[in-house]
Amino acid sequence: MVKCRAFEKGKWNYRHGKIKKGISDMAKCNHCGKATTFGHNRSFSQRATNRAFKPNLQKVSVMEKGRLVKKTLCAKCIKTLGKSAA
């Protein structure tokens, strides 16, 4: 039997990684916090199947305090930041 060390305090396991709750920072907009939400697909017979609504996230370089910083932003925030810069 192979022991799994993922549950030991402070240990890394390359197969399972650290256990975290919630949504990771990569799946969230760094500006507005928009993230994946869940809902249902509805068929003609009104049967509900689970689905995910994912935001349009893109990696963008943004000037912040005179430095270029890479951020993950949704398309709406990229558009808004472009308007405020002009």
C-alpha positions as a LaTeX table, in Angstrom:
\begin{tabular}{lrrr}
\hline
Residue & $x$ (\AA) & $y$ (\AA) & $z$ (\AA) \\
\hline
Met1 & 0.00 & 0.00 & 0.00 \\
Val2 & 1.34 & 3.44 & $-0.99$ \\
Lys3 & 1.09 & 6.24 & 1.57 \\
Cys4 & $-0.26$ & 9.57 & 0.35 \\
Arg5 & 1.47 & 12.52 & 2.01 \\
Ala6 & $-0.94$ & 15.17 & 0.69 \\
Phe7 & $-2.74$ & 15.33 & 4.02 \\
Glu8 & 0.37 & 15.72 & 6.22 \\
Lys9 & 0.74 & 19.19 & 7.68 \\
Gly10 & 2.77 & 21.53 & 5.43 \\
Lys11 & 3.97 & 18.81 & 3.04 \\
Trp12 & 3.87 & 18.95 & $-0.75$ \\
Asn13 & 2.76 & 16.04 & $-2.85$ \\
Tyr14 & 3.52 & 16.39 & $-6.56$ \\
Arg15 & 0.56 & 14.22 & $-7.50$ \\
His16 & $-2.07$ & 16.03 & $-5.45$ \\
Gly17 & $-0.46$ & 19.37 & $-4.53$ \\
Lys18 & $-1.54$ & 21.47 & $-1.59$ \\
Ile19 & $-5.21$ & 21.36 & $-0.72$ \\
Lys20 & $-6.94$ & 24.75 & $-1.02$ \\
Lys21 & $-10.56$ & 25.75 & $-0.77$ \\
Gly22 & $-12.23$ & 28.24 & $-3.11$ \\
Ile23 & $-11.34$ & 29.57 & $-6.54$ \\
Ser24 & $-7.70$ & 30.09 & $-7.46$ \\
Asp25 & $-6.42$ & 33.55 & $-8.37$ \\
Met26 & $-5.83$ & 32.49 & $-11.99$ \\
Ala27 & $-9.54$ & 31.83 & $-12.51$ \\
Lys28 & $-10.53$ & 35.30 & $-11.27$ \\
Cys29 & $-10.34$ & 38.82 & $-12.70$ \\
Asn30 & $-7.73$ & 40.78 & $-10.70$ \\
His31 & $-9.71$ & 44.01 & $-11.11$ \\
Cys32 & $-13.40$ & 43.20 & $-10.50$ \\
Gly33 & $-13.17$ & 39.67 & $-9.03$ \\
Lys34 & $-15.38$ & 38.09 & $-11.69$ \\
Ala35 & $-15.07$ & 34.28 & $-11.56$ \\
Thr36 & $-16.77$ & 31.11 & $-12.78$ \\
Thr37 & $-20.41$ & 30.80 & $-11.74$ \\
Phe38 & $-22.60$ & 27.74 & $-11.99$ \\
Gly39 & $-26.09$ & 27.22 & $-13.34$ \\
His40 & $-28.15$ & 24.84 & $-15.44$ \\
Asn41 & $-28.67$ & 24.00 & $-19.10$ \\
Arg42 & $-32.40$ & 23.66 & $-19.71$ \\
Ser43 & $-33.65$ & 21.32 & $-22.41$ \\
Phe44 & $-37.05$ & 21.51 & $-24.12$ \\
Ser45 & $-38.44$ & 19.11 & $-21.49$ \\
Gln46 & $-37.07$ & 21.46 & $-18.78$ \\
Arg47 & $-34.56$ & 18.87 & $-17.53$ \\
Ala48 & $-31.67$ & 20.67 & $-15.79$ \\
Thr49 & $-28.04$ & 19.67 & $-16.31$ \\
Asn50 & $-25.18$ & 21.45 & $-14.58$ \\
Arg51 & $-22.99$ & 23.91 & $-16.48$ \\
Ala52 & $-20.38$ & 26.57 & $-15.78$ \\
Phe53 & $-20.44$ & 30.19 & $-16.93$ \\
Lys54 & $-16.79$ & 31.18 & $-17.41$ \\
Pro55 & $-15.65$ & 34.82 & $-17.76$ \\
Asn56 & $-13.53$ & 35.89 & $-20.74$ \\
Leu57 & $-10.20$ & 36.13 & $-18.87$ \\
Gln58 & $-7.02$ & 37.27 & $-20.61$ \\
Lys59 & $-3.45$ & 37.92 & $-19.43$ \\
Val60 & $-2.55$ & 41.59 & $-19.99$ \\
Ser61 & 0.45 & 43.79 & $-19.17$ \\
Val62 & $-0.74$ & 46.90 & $-17.30$ \\
Met63 & 1.21 & 50.01 & $-16.21$ \\
Glu64 & 0.92 & 50.29 & $-12.43$ \\
Lys65 & 2.95 & 52.90 & $-10.51$ \\
Gly66 & 5.35 & 53.28 & $-13.45$ \\
Arg67 & 5.96 & 49.53 & $-13.81$ \\
Leu68 & 4.60 & 46.91 & $-16.21$ \\
Val69 & 2.66 & 44.28 & $-14.27$ \\
Lys70 & 1.06 & 41.14 & $-15.73$ \\
Lys71 & $-2.54$ & 40.69 & $-14.60$ \\
Thr72 & $-5.44$ & 38.40 & $-15.44$ \\
Leu73 & $-8.37$ & 40.63 & $-16.45$ \\
Cys74 & $-11.80$ & 40.02 & $-17.94$ \\
Ala75 & $-12.63$ & 41.56 & $-21.33$ \\
Lys76 & $-14.94$ & 44.16 & $-19.75$ \\
Cys77 & $-12.19$ & 45.44 & $-17.43$ \\
Ile78 & $-9.67$ & 45.59 & $-20.31$ \\
Lys79 & $-12.18$ & 47.70 & $-22.26$ \\
Thr80 & $-12.83$ & 49.98 & $-19.25$ \\
Leu81 & $-9.11$ & 50.47 & $-18.51$ \\
Gly82 & $-8.53$ & 51.32 & $-22.19$ \\
Lys83 & $-11.23$ & 53.99 & $-22.05$ \\
Ser84 & $-9.91$ & 55.57 & $-18.83$ \\
Ala85 & $-6.34$ & 55.73 & $-20.22$ \\
Ala86 & $-7.45$ & 57.60 & $-23.37$ \\
\hline
\end{tabular}
